[in-house]
Amino acid sequence: MRARRGGRPVGREQHRAFHQVASGLQEREPVRGHHAQSAHHRGGRLDLRSDNGRAGRQHHCRGQAGRGSRGGGRRLEFRRSVTVVRILGSGTLLPDASRSSAAHLVEGEGFRVLLDCGSGTLHGLARHTVAWLGLTHVAVSHYHLDHVGDLSGLLFALKYAFAGRREEPLTLVGPRGFGEFLDRLGSALGDHVLEPRFPLSVVELGMGDVLQHGASTLRMRAHPTPHTNESVAYRVETPDGTVGYTGDTGPSDALAEFLRGCRVLIGECALTDPPEMALHLAPSGLSRLATLADPELLILTHVYPPTSPAEAAGLVAGHGFGGDIVPGEDGLTVFMGPDGLVVGAPSVEAPTTDV
């Protein structure tokens, strides 16, 4: 693996297409302030209709062509007209029949970004009809298993599904030290982590770094969070607006400023008030963060029982956040249209592996 910072080697060698915009949506009502069923937000209406800089440190892994592949590599193609956010894992580290651990998808023209890859993500990608072979980025917030538990399984699946049919690299994004984490993972589990038979690029994204994806307008930034030594939050900047993801975090006004101006904010709410620790957010802390960040829509995730996401949404609103809140659930989908957000769940269709 060749490590890069700013384009200079500093390390050593180591080892669907989606044709409708929002077809078949099941409407979801956001929580607005203390009015649990309001569909309005500041100065407008949240659309619920079914309407048809500086680069981070990089590590490059040399992909290997698969044996028996036919012809040359295959280029990824995207035909999605607006940026879409999907909640694939709204749950926690606890087993849950309807909620996987943390995983969220941001996809648009030329990019398909997976934010965290917790337990249950691999099969959740198929269950929620994500074209998983076409992932362009997997960004990890920190190294707890409910955020990285399926990362090795995903790489293992990609290795044997592609067999040399992919030309573009899959970019793995993480905090400082991510390359070392992957080295340890590869040493423990095998060469499928670092030798996936297609190009693999690893980027360590520090505060102030900007990751730009090729010729597309996708840009990613990271900011440290008060949770673990390495934990970060992400801004994913797309042509249709910015998606923010807190990852796991305690209260932080600096993080709120980093996330300011996001159209969609995916926020954790793991604790109850009064919070017993400063390493996660309770409704009061998330309410303050969201008020300062001022997103168009707040999606609650990572809510521990006995509190339900719907109850947590009401509590966040009760602590003063006046914007729209949607309780996160696996399969929840937000379409970031130019005239407003469309919130719903995708229609059921056969899983696809189109890229």
The 8 nearest C-alpha neighbors of each residue, nearest first, counted from 0:
[[1, 13, 12, 60, 59, 14, 58, 2],
 [2, 0, 12, 58, 59, 11, 10, 3],
 [1, 3, 58, 10, 57, 9, 8, 0],
 [4, 2, 57, 8, 56, 7, 6, 58],
 [5, 3, 56, 6, 7, 57, 55, 8],
 [4, 6, 7, 54, 3, 56, 55, 53],
 [5, 7, 4, 3, 8, 57, 56, 54],
 [8, 6, 3, 4, 5, 9, 2, 56],
 [9, 7, 3, 2, 10, 6, 1, 4],
 [10, 8, 2, 3, 7, 4, 11, 1],
 [11, 9, 2, 1, 8, 3, 12, 0],
 [10, 12, 1, 13, 0, 2, 9, 8],
 [11, 13, 0, 1, 14, 10, 2, 60],
 [14, 12, 0, 11, 1, 60, 193, 182],
 [13, 0, 12, 193, 194, 60, 190, 182],
 [16, 17, 353, 130, 354, 351, 77, 78],
 [15, 17, 78, 77, 18, 79, 353, 354],
 [18, 16, 15, 79, 19, 78, 20, 77],
 [17, 19, 16, 79, 20, 78, 15, 80],
 [20, 18, 21, 22, 17, 51, 79, 80],
 [19, 21, 51, 22, 18, 80, 50, 81],
 [22, 20, 50, 51, 19, 49, 24, 23],
 [21, 23, 51, 19, 24, 49, 20, 50],
 [22, 24, 346, 49, 21, 25, 345, 51],
 [25, 23, 343, 49, 344, 345, 22, 26],
 [24, 26, 343, 344, 23, 27, 345, 346],
 [27, 25, 343, 47, 24, 342, 28, 344],
 [26, 28, 343, 342, 29, 25, 47, 325],
 [27, 29, 36, 38, 30, 26, 37, 325],
 [30, 28, 325, 324, 323, 38, 31, 27],
 [29, 31, 35, 324, 323, 36, 325, 37],
 [32, 30, 323, 34, 37, 322, 35, 33],
 [31, 33, 316, 321, 34, 320, 322, 30],
 [32, 34, 316, 317, 35, 31, 313, 30],
 [35, 33, 31, 32, 36, 37, 30, 313],
 [34, 36, 30, 33, 31, 37, 313, 32],
 [37, 35, 30, 34, 28, 38, 29, 31],
 [36, 38, 31, 39, 34, 35, 30, 29],
 [39, 37, 29, 28, 45, 36, 44, 40],
 [40, 38, 44, 37, 45, 43, 31, 41],
 [39, 41, 44, 43, 323, 322, 42, 45],
 [42, 40, 43, 322, 39, 44, 321, 295],
 [41, 43, 40, 44, 39, 45, 322, 295],
 [44, 42, 40, 41, 39, 45, 339, 46],
 [45, 43, 39, 40, 46, 38, 42, 339],
 [44, 46, 39, 340, 38, 339, 47, 40],
 [45, 47, 341, 340, 48, 339, 44, 342],
 [48, 46, 341, 342, 26, 45, 49, 27],
 [47, 49, 50, 46, 341, 26, 24, 342],
 [50, 48, 24, 21, 22, 23, 51, 47],
 [51, 49, 21, 48, 22, 20, 341, 24],
 [50, 22, 21, 20, 19, 49, 23, 48],
 [53, 209, 54, 208, 210, 211, 207, 218],
 [52, 54, 209, 208, 55, 210, 207, 5],
 [53, 55, 209, 208, 210, 5, 52, 56],
 [56, 54, 204, 208, 203, 202, 57, 4],
 [55, 57, 4, 203, 3, 202, 5, 204],
 [58, 56, 202, 3, 201, 2, 4, 203],
 [59, 57, 2, 201, 1, 3, 200, 0],
 [58, 60, 200, 1, 0, 201, 199, 61],
 [61, 59, 0, 199, 200, 62, 193, 198],
 [60, 62, 198, 59, 63, 199, 194, 0],
 [61, 63, 198, 197, 196, 194, 195, 60],
 [64, 62, 196, 197, 65, 61, 194, 195],
 [65, 63, 163, 196, 197, 162, 66, 62],
 [66, 64, 162, 163, 196, 68, 63, 67],
 [67, 65, 68, 64, 162, 163, 69, 63],
 [66, 68, 65, 69, 162, 163, 64, 70],
 [69, 67, 66, 65, 163, 162, 70, 164],
 [70, 68, 67, 71, 164, 163, 72, 66],
 [69, 71, 68, 72, 164, 73, 163, 67],
 [72, 70, 73, 69, 164, 163, 68, 166],
 [73, 71, 164, 165, 166, 163, 74, 70],
 [72, 74, 165, 164, 166, 75, 71, 163],
 [75, 73, 166, 165, 76, 167, 72, 164],
 [74, 76, 354, 133, 73, 77, 167, 165],
 [77, 75, 354, 74, 78, 109, 16, 133],
 [78, 76, 108, 109, 79, 16, 75, 15],
 [77, 79, 16, 108, 17, 80, 76, 18],
 [80, 78, 17, 108, 107, 81, 77, 16],
 [79, 81, 78, 108, 20, 107, 82, 18],
 [82, 80, 107, 79, 336, 335, 83, 334],
 [81, 83, 107, 335, 106, 239, 334, 84],
 [82, 84, 334, 106, 333, 105, 335, 81],
 [83, 85, 105, 333, 104, 332, 334, 106],
 [86, 84, 332, 104, 331, 103, 87, 330],
 [85, 87, 103, 331, 329, 330, 88, 89],
 [88, 86, 329, 102, 103, 330, 85, 123],
 [87, 89, 99, 102, 101, 100, 329, 90],
 [90, 88, 300, 328, 329, 98, 301, 327],
 [91, 89, 100, 98, 301, 99, 88, 101],
 [90, 92, 100, 301, 93, 303, 145, 101],
 [91, 93, 145, 100, 94, 90, 144, 118],
 [92, 94, 91, 95, 90, 100, 303, 145],
 [95, 93, 92, 96, 91, 99, 98, 90],
 [94, 96, 98, 97, 93, 99, 90, 91],
 [95, 97, 98, 94, 99, 90, 93, 119],
 [96, 98, 95, 99, 329, 328, 90, 94],
 [99, 97, 90, 95, 89, 329, 88, 96],
 [100, 98, 88, 119, 90, 89, 118, 101],
 [99, 101, 90, 117, 88, 91, 118, 145],
 [100, 102, 88, 117, 146, 89, 115, 90],
 [103, 101, 88, 115, 116, 87, 114, 117],
 [104, 102, 86, 114, 87, 113, 85, 88],
 [103, 105, 113, 85, 84, 112, 114, 106],
 [106, 104, 84, 112, 83, 111, 113, 85],
 [107, 105, 111, 83, 110, 82, 112, 104],
 [106, 108, 82, 110, 79, 81, 109, 83],
 [107, 109, 79, 77, 110, 78, 80, 106],
 [108, 110, 77, 107, 215, 76, 111, 106],
 [111, 109, 107, 106, 135, 108, 112, 134],
 [110, 112, 106, 134, 135, 105, 136, 107],
 [113, 111, 136, 105, 104, 137, 106, 135],
 [114, 112, 104, 137, 103, 136, 138, 115],
 [113, 115, 138, 103, 102, 137, 104, 139],
 [116, 114, 139, 102, 146, 138, 101, 117],
 [115, 117, 147, 102, 146, 149, 150, 120],
 [118, 116, 146, 145, 148, 147, 100, 101],
 [117, 119, 148, 149, 100, 120, 145, 99],
 [120, 118, 99, 121, 123, 122, 117, 100],
 [119, 121, 123, 118, 122, 116, 117, 124],
 [122, 120, 123, 124, 119, 153, 149, 152],
 [121, 123, 125, 124, 120, 119, 126, 127],
 [122, 124, 126, 120, 125, 121, 127, 119],
 [123, 125, 129, 122, 127, 121, 126, 120],
 [126, 124, 128, 122, 123, 127, 350, 129],
 [125, 127, 123, 128, 124, 122, 350, 129],
 [126, 128, 125, 124, 129, 123, 330, 350],
 [129, 127, 350, 125, 126, 351, 124, 130],
 [128, 130, 124, 131, 127, 125, 351, 350],
 [131, 129, 352, 353, 132, 351, 133, 15],
 [130, 132, 133, 129, 134, 124, 352, 125],
 [133, 131, 130, 134, 354, 352, 157, 353],
 [132, 134, 354, 131, 130, 135, 75, 111],
 [133, 135, 111, 131, 132, 136, 112, 169],
 [134, 136, 169, 111, 110, 112, 170, 133],
 [137, 135, 112, 170, 171, 134, 169, 113],
 [136, 138, 113, 171, 112, 114, 172, 170],
 [139, 137, 172, 114, 173, 115, 171, 113],
 [138, 140, 115, 173, 141, 172, 114, 137],
 [139, 141, 231, 230, 246, 232, 115, 173],
 [142, 140, 230, 139, 143, 229, 231, 146],
 [141, 143, 147, 144, 146, 140, 139, 230],
 [142, 144, 146, 145, 141, 147, 148, 117],
 [145, 143, 148, 147, 146, 117, 142, 118],
 [144, 146, 117, 92, 100, 143, 118, 148],
 [145, 147, 117, 144, 115, 116, 101, 143],
 [148, 146, 117, 116, 144, 150, 149, 142],
 [147, 149, 144, 117, 118, 145, 150, 146],
 [150, 148, 152, 118, 117, 116, 151, 147],
 [151, 149, 153, 147, 152, 116, 148, 154],
 [150, 152, 154, 153, 149, 155, 192, 148],
 [153, 151, 155, 149, 150, 154, 156, 121],
 [152, 154, 156, 150, 155, 151, 121, 149],
 [155, 153, 157, 151, 156, 152, 192, 158],
 [154, 156, 152, 158, 153, 191, 157, 151],
 [157, 155, 153, 154, 158, 159, 160, 152],
 [156, 158, 154, 160, 155, 159, 161, 153],
 [159, 157, 195, 155, 156, 160, 196, 161],
 [158, 160, 157, 162, 161, 156, 155, 195],
 [161, 159, 157, 158, 156, 162, 132, 155],
 [160, 162, 164, 163, 159, 158, 157, 165],
 [163, 161, 65, 159, 164, 68, 160, 196],
 [162, 164, 64, 65, 161, 165, 68, 197],
 [163, 165, 72, 73, 161, 162, 71, 166],
 [166, 164, 73, 72, 163, 167, 197, 74],
 [165, 167, 72, 73, 74, 168, 164, 197],
 [168, 166, 165, 74, 198, 169, 75, 197],
 [169, 167, 198, 199, 170, 200, 166, 197],
 [168, 170, 199, 135, 136, 200, 171, 198],
 [171, 169, 200, 136, 201, 168, 199, 135],
 [170, 172, 201, 137, 136, 138, 200, 202],
 [173, 171, 138, 202, 203, 201, 137, 139],
 [172, 174, 139, 203, 177, 138, 204, 140],
 [175, 173, 203, 204, 177, 229, 176, 205],
 [176, 174, 203, 177, 205, 204, 173, 229],
 [175, 177, 179, 178, 174, 180, 203, 229],
 [178, 176, 180, 173, 179, 175, 174, 203],
 [179, 177, 181, 180, 176, 182, 201, 58],
 [178, 180, 182, 176, 181, 177, 183, 184],
 [179, 181, 177, 183, 178, 182, 184, 176],
 [182, 180, 184, 178, 183, 179, 185, 177],
 [183, 181, 179, 185, 184, 180, 186, 178],
 [184, 182, 186, 180, 181, 185, 187, 179],
 [185, 183, 181, 187, 182, 186, 188, 180],
 [186, 184, 189, 182, 192, 188, 187, 183],
 [187, 185, 183, 184, 188, 189, 182, 190],
 [186, 188, 184, 185, 189, 183, 182, 190],
 [189, 187, 185, 186, 184, 190, 192, 191],
 [190, 188, 185, 191, 186, 187, 192, 184],
 [189, 191, 192, 194, 193, 185, 188, 195],
 [192, 190, 195, 194, 155, 189, 193, 154],
 [191, 193, 185, 190, 194, 154, 151, 195],
 [192, 194, 190, 191, 195, 185, 60, 14],
 [195, 193, 191, 190, 196, 192, 62, 63],
 [194, 196, 158, 191, 197, 193, 62, 192],
 [197, 63, 195, 62, 64, 65, 194, 158],
 [196, 198, 62, 195, 63, 163, 165, 199],
 [199, 197, 62, 168, 61, 60, 169, 167],
 [198, 200, 168, 169, 60, 170, 59, 62],
 [199, 201, 59, 170, 58, 60, 168, 169],
 [200, 202, 58, 171, 57, 170, 172, 59],
 [203, 201, 57, 172, 56, 204, 58, 55],
 [202, 204, 56, 175, 173, 174, 55, 172],
 [203, 205, 55, 174, 208, 173, 202, 221],
 [206, 204, 208, 207, 174, 175, 221, 203],
 [205, 207, 222, 208, 221, 204, 223, 220],
 [206, 208, 205, 209, 53, 220, 221, 222],
 [209, 207, 53, 55, 54, 205, 206, 204],
 [210, 208, 53, 220, 54, 52, 219, 211],
 [209, 211, 219, 54, 218, 55, 220, 212],
 [212, 210, 218, 217, 213, 209, 219, 216],
 [211, 213, 217, 215, 214, 218, 210, 216],
 [214, 212, 215, 211, 216, 217, 109, 210],
 [213, 215, 212, 216, 211, 217, 109, 110],
 [216, 214, 213, 217, 212, 109, 211, 108],
 [215, 217, 237, 238, 218, 214, 212, 211],
 [218, 216, 237, 215, 212, 236, 211, 219],
 [219, 217, 211, 236, 210, 235, 216, 212],
 [220, 218, 235, 210, 234, 209, 236, 211],
 [219, 221, 209, 234, 233, 208, 210, 235],
 [220, 222, 233, 232, 206, 231, 204, 205],
 [221, 223, 231, 206, 232, 224, 233, 254],
 [224, 222, 231, 230, 232, 221, 225, 206],
 [223, 225, 231, 248, 230, 226, 232, 222],
 [226, 224, 249, 248, 278, 227, 223, 230],
 [225, 227, 278, 248, 224, 230, 249, 247],
 [228, 226, 230, 229, 225, 141, 224, 278],
 [227, 229, 230, 226, 225, 224, 223, 141],
 [228, 230, 227, 174, 141, 231, 175, 223],
 [231, 229, 141, 227, 140, 224, 223, 228],
 [232, 230, 223, 140, 224, 222, 221, 229],
 [231, 233, 245, 246, 222, 221, 244, 140],
 [234, 232, 221, 244, 220, 243, 235, 222],
 [233, 235, 243, 220, 219, 242, 236, 221],
 [234, 236, 219, 242, 241, 218, 243, 233],
 [235, 237, 241, 218, 217, 240, 219, 234],
 [236, 238, 217, 240, 239, 241, 216, 235],
 [237, 239, 240, 216, 236, 217, 82, 241],
 [240, 238, 237, 82, 335, 337, 81, 336],
 [241, 239, 237, 238, 262, 236, 242, 261],
 [240, 242, 236, 261, 235, 262, 237, 243],
 [243, 241, 263, 235, 261, 264, 234, 262],
 [244, 242, 264, 234, 233, 261, 258, 265],
 [245, 243, 265, 233, 246, 232, 264, 266],
 [246, 244, 232, 266, 247, 265, 267, 248],
 [245, 247, 232, 244, 140, 248, 231, 267],
 [248, 246, 245, 279, 226, 267, 249, 224],
 [249, 247, 279, 226, 224, 225, 278, 246],
 [248, 250, 279, 278, 277, 280, 225, 226],
 [251, 249, 284, 280, 248, 277, 252, 279],
 [252, 250, 254, 253, 249, 255, 288, 225],
 [251, 253, 255, 254, 256, 288, 250, 291],
 [254, 252, 256, 251, 255, 257, 258, 222],
 [255, 253, 257, 251, 252, 256, 258, 222],
 [256, 254, 252, 292, 258, 288, 253, 257],
 [255, 257, 259, 253, 254, 258, 292, 252],
 [256, 258, 254, 255, 259, 253, 222, 292],
 [259, 257, 255, 256, 292, 243, 261, 254],
 [260, 258, 292, 256, 257, 261, 255, 293],
 [259, 261, 294, 293, 292, 262, 258, 241],
 [262, 260, 241, 294, 263, 242, 259, 243],
 [261, 263, 295, 294, 241, 240, 242, 296],
 [262, 264, 242, 296, 261, 294, 295, 297],
 [263, 265, 243, 297, 242, 244, 266, 294],
 [266, 264, 244, 298, 243, 297, 299, 245],
 [267, 265, 299, 245, 300, 264, 298, 244],
 [266, 268, 300, 301, 299, 269, 247, 280],
 [269, 267, 280, 302, 281, 301, 270, 282],
 [268, 270, 302, 303, 301, 280, 279, 267],
 [271, 269, 281, 280, 268, 274, 279, 272],
 [270, 272, 281, 274, 273, 282, 269, 306],
 [273, 271, 274, 281, 270, 282, 283, 275],
 [272, 274, 271, 275, 281, 283, 270, 282],
 [275, 273, 272, 276, 271, 281, 270, 277],
 [274, 276, 273, 277, 270, 272, 271, 278],
 [277, 275, 274, 278, 279, 249, 270, 280],
 [276, 278, 249, 279, 250, 275, 274, 280],
 [277, 279, 249, 226, 248, 276, 225, 280],
 [280, 278, 249, 248, 277, 269, 247, 270],
 [281, 279, 268, 249, 284, 285, 270, 269],
 [280, 282, 270, 271, 284, 268, 283, 272],
 [283, 281, 315, 285, 284, 314, 286, 268],
 [282, 284, 286, 281, 285, 318, 315, 287],
 [285, 283, 287, 281, 280, 286, 282, 250],
 [284, 286, 288, 282, 287, 283, 280, 289],
 [285, 287, 315, 320, 283, 289, 284, 288],
 [286, 288, 290, 284, 285, 289, 291, 283],
 [287, 289, 285, 255, 291, 290, 286, 292],
 [290, 288, 292, 286, 291, 287, 293, 285],
 [289, 291, 287, 293, 320, 288, 292, 286],
 [290, 292, 288, 289, 293, 255, 287, 256],
 [291, 293, 259, 289, 255, 258, 290, 294],
 [292, 294, 290, 291, 289, 259, 260, 295],
 [295, 293, 261, 262, 296, 263, 260, 292],
 [294, 296, 262, 263, 293, 323, 322, 261],
 [297, 295, 263, 323, 294, 324, 264, 262],
 [296, 298, 324, 264, 263, 265, 323, 325],
 [299, 297, 265, 325, 327, 326, 324, 266],
 [300, 298, 326, 327, 266, 267, 265, 325],
 [299, 301, 89, 267, 327, 302, 266, 268],
 [300, 302, 90, 267, 91, 269, 89, 268],
 [303, 301, 269, 268, 300, 308, 90, 304],
 [304, 302, 269, 306, 305, 301, 91, 270],
 [305, 303, 306, 307, 302, 269, 308, 93],
 [304, 306, 307, 303, 302, 310, 271, 308],
 [307, 305, 304, 303, 310, 311, 308, 302],
 [306, 308, 310, 309, 311, 304, 305, 302],
 [307, 309, 311, 326, 310, 302, 312, 299],
 [310, 308, 312, 326, 307, 311, 313, 325],
 [311, 309, 307, 313, 312, 308, 306, 314],
 [310, 312, 308, 314, 313, 309, 315, 307],
 [313, 311, 309, 315, 310, 314, 326, 308],
 [312, 314, 316, 310, 311, 315, 317, 309],
 [313, 315, 317, 311, 316, 312, 282, 318],
 [316, 314, 282, 286, 312, 318, 317, 313],
 [317, 315, 32, 320, 313, 314, 318, 319],
 [316, 318, 314, 319, 315, 33, 313, 32],
 [319, 317, 315, 316, 283, 286, 320, 314],
 [318, 320, 317, 316, 321, 286, 315, 32],
 [321, 319, 316, 286, 290, 322, 32, 318],
 [322, 320, 32, 319, 31, 316, 323, 290],
 [323, 321, 320, 40, 31, 32, 324, 41],
 [322, 324, 31, 296, 30, 29, 40, 297],
 [325, 323, 30, 297, 29, 298, 296, 31],
 [324, 326, 29, 298, 30, 327, 297, 299],
 [327, 325, 299, 308, 309, 298, 312, 328],
 [326, 328, 299, 300, 298, 89, 325, 308],
 [329, 327, 89, 331, 330, 326, 86, 98],
 [328, 330, 87, 86, 88, 89, 331, 98],
 [329, 331, 86, 87, 344, 328, 332, 127],
 [332, 330, 344, 86, 328, 329, 85, 343],
 [331, 333, 85, 344, 343, 84, 342, 330],
 [334, 332, 342, 84, 341, 83, 335, 343],
 [333, 335, 83, 341, 340, 336, 82, 342],
 [336, 334, 340, 82, 83, 239, 81, 333],
 [335, 337, 339, 338, 340, 334, 81, 239],
 [338, 336, 339, 335, 239, 340, 81, 240],
 [339, 337, 336, 340, 46, 335, 341, 45],
 [340, 338, 336, 337, 46, 45, 335, 341],
 [339, 341, 335, 46, 336, 334, 45, 342],
 [340, 342, 334, 46, 47, 333, 339, 48],
 [343, 341, 333, 47, 332, 27, 340, 334],
 [342, 344, 26, 25, 24, 27, 332, 331],
 [343, 345, 331, 332, 25, 24, 330, 346],
 [346, 344, 24, 347, 332, 343, 23, 330],
 [345, 347, 23, 24, 348, 344, 22, 25],
 [348, 346, 345, 349, 127, 128, 23, 350],
 [347, 349, 346, 350, 128, 345, 127, 351],
 [348, 350, 351, 128, 347, 126, 125, 127],
 [351, 349, 128, 125, 348, 126, 352, 129],
 [352, 350, 353, 130, 128, 349, 129, 15],
 [351, 353, 130, 132, 131, 354, 350, 129],
 [354, 352, 130, 351, 15, 16, 132, 133],
 [353, 133, 75, 132, 76, 130, 352, 15]]
